[in-house]
């Protein structure tokens, strides 16, 4: 079973492979082919449309990464609460036990503080479940993989935009010599 981290990493790897594809001689011949066909404007429009899409995806990944970092920090900050609440419950119970040992006429102070401590323990358990769920939610977003995905997307966008550069006029770089065999 794939985890979210596996999926994010695989998408990043796919984007790296697409970038490598754009760096091949065949892909590098696309601007010259477009110029030969009088389709440079259409090529540029297509590249610009892909750039807009990639910009939005990169922005979304960055927002997600920042949100996950913030959520992780919040989980770390409240992660101490279950233990703190449990400790308060323990202190209340121990205080009741100590008061009961003094022999003062306080009624059944040990039972009362024990009951209070038990309720506080239940609150601590609920807080622990909540903290665990929050931590799991943060991990589900695969925070460790998001920077790599953003880097892959940015590299792909840069390589894509290079296809808008004017084609070389060097006759030795004729597009038909670098095109995929069978497509010329």
C-alpha positions in Angstrom: 0.0 0.0 0.0 1.4 3.4 -1.0 1.5 6.2 1.6 0.9 9.8 0.8 4.7 10.3 1.0 5.2 7.6 -1.7 2.7 9.3 -4.0 4.2 12.7 -3.6 7.7 11.4 -4.1 6.5 9.4 -7.2 4.9 12.6 -8.7 8.1 14.5 -8.0 10.0 11.7 -9.8 7.6 11.8 -12.7 8.1 15.6 -13.1 11.9 15.0 -13.1 11.4 12.5 -15.9 9.3 15.0 -17.9 12.0 17.6 -17.4 14.6 15.1 -18.7 12.3 14.5 -21.7 12.2 18.2 -22.4 16.0 18.2 -22.4 16.4 15.6 -25.1 17.6 16.7 -28.6 14.2 15.9 -30.0 12.4 18.2 -27.6 15.0 20.8 -28.1 14.2 20.8 -31.8 10.6 21.7 -31.1 11.2 25.5 -31.4 12.9 25.1 -34.8 10.1 22.8 -36.0 7.5 25.3 -34.8 9.4 28.1 -36.6 9.6 26.0 -39.8 5.9 25.4 -39.6 5.1 29.0 -38.7 3.6 27.9 -35.4 5.9 29.7 -32.9 3.0 31.7 -31.6 0.9 28.6 -30.9 3.9 26.9 -29.2 4.5 30.0 -27.0 0.8 30.1 -26.1 0.9 26.4 -25.1 4.0 26.9 -23.1 2.5 30.0 -21.4 -0.6 28.1 -20.5 1.4 25.3 -19.0 3.5 27.8 -17.1 0.3 29.3 -15.6 -0.8 25.9 -14.5 2.6 25.0 -13.1 2.7 28.3 -11.2 -0.6 27.5 -9.6 0.5 24.0 -8.6 3.8 25.3 -7.2 1.9 27.9 -5.2 -0.5 25.3 -3.9 2.4 23.0 -2.9 4.1 25.9 -1.1 0.9 26.9 0.7 0.4 23.2 1.7 4.0 23.0 2.9 3.6 26.1 5.1 0.3 24.9 6.5 1.8 21.5 7.4 4.8 23.1 9.1 2.4 25.4 11.1 0.2 22.4 12.0 3.3 20.4 13.0 4.4 23.2 15.2 1.0 23.4 16.8 1.0 19.7 17.4 4.4 20.0 19.0 3.2 22.9 21.2 0.0 21.0 22.4 1.7 17.6 22.6 2.7 18.2 26.2 -0.9 18.8 27.3 -1.9 15.1 27.9 1.0 14.6 30.1 0.5 17.8 32.0 -3.2 17.1 32.6 -2.4 13.6 33.7 0.2 15.0 36.1 -2.3 17.4 37.6 -4.7 14.4 38.1 -1.9 12.5 39.9 -1.0 15.5 42.1 -4.7 15.9 43.1 -5.0 12.1 44.0 -1.7 12.2 45.9 -2.8 15.3 47.8 -6.1 13.6 48.8 -4.2 10.5 49.9 -1.8 12.7 52.0 -4.7 14.6 53.5 -6.5 11.4 54.4 -3.3 10.1 56.1 -3.3 13.2 58.3 -6.5 12.0 60.0 -8.3 15.2 59.8 -12.1 15.1 59.7 -12.4 15.9 56.0 -14.8 13.1 55.0 -13.6 10.7 52.4 -11.1 13.1 50.9 -9.1 10.2 49.3 -12.2 8.9 47.4 -13.2 12.4 46.3 -9.8 13.3 45.0 -9.4 9.9 43.5 -12.7 10.4 41.6 -11.5 13.8 40.4 -8.2 12.4 39.4 -10.0 9.6 37.4 -12.0 12.2 35.5 -8.9 14.2 34.8 -7.2 11.0 33.6 -10.0 10.5 31.1 -9.5 14.1 29.8 -5.8 13.3 29.5 -6.6 10.2 27.5 -8.9 12.2 25.1 -6.2 14.8 24.7 -3.7 12.1 23.9 -6.0 10.6 21.2 -6.4 14.1 19.8 -2.7 14.8 19.7 -2.0 11.4 18.0 -4.7 12.1 15.4 -3.3 15.6 14.7 0.2 14.1 14.3 -1.1 11.5 11.9 -2.9 14.2 9.9 0.3 16.1 9.6 2.2 13.0 8.5 -0.5 12.2 6.0 0.3 15.5 4.1 3.9 14.1 3.6 5.8 17.2 4.8 9.2 15.7 4.1 8.4 15.2 0.4 6.8 18.6 -0.4 10.0 20.6 -0.9 11.3 18.0 -3.3 8.0 18.1 -5.3 8.2 22.0 -5.4 11.8 21.8 -6.6 10.9 19.3 -9.3 8.0 21.4 -10.5 10.1 24.5 -10.6 12.9 22.8 -12.6 10.3 21.5 -15.1 8.8 25.0 -15.5 12.3 26.5 -16.1 13.1 23.8 -18.7 9.7 24.3 -20.4 10.2 28.0 -20.6 13.6 27.5 -22.4 11.6 26.1 -25.3 10.4 29.6 -26.0 13.9 30.8 -26.8 14.4 31.6 -30.5 15.6 28.6 -32.5 19.2 28.5 -33.5 20.0 29.4 -37.1 22.9 27.1 -37.3 22.3 24.8 -40.4 24.1 21.9 -38.6 21.2 22.0 -36.1 18.6 21.3 -38.7 15.4 20.1 -36.9 15.0 17.1 -39.2 18.4 15.8 -38.1 17.4 15.8 -34.4 13.8 14.8 -34.8 12.5 11.4 -33.8 13.0 8.9 -36.6 9.8 8.1 -38.5 8.3 11.5 -37.6 10.2 13.6 -40.2 
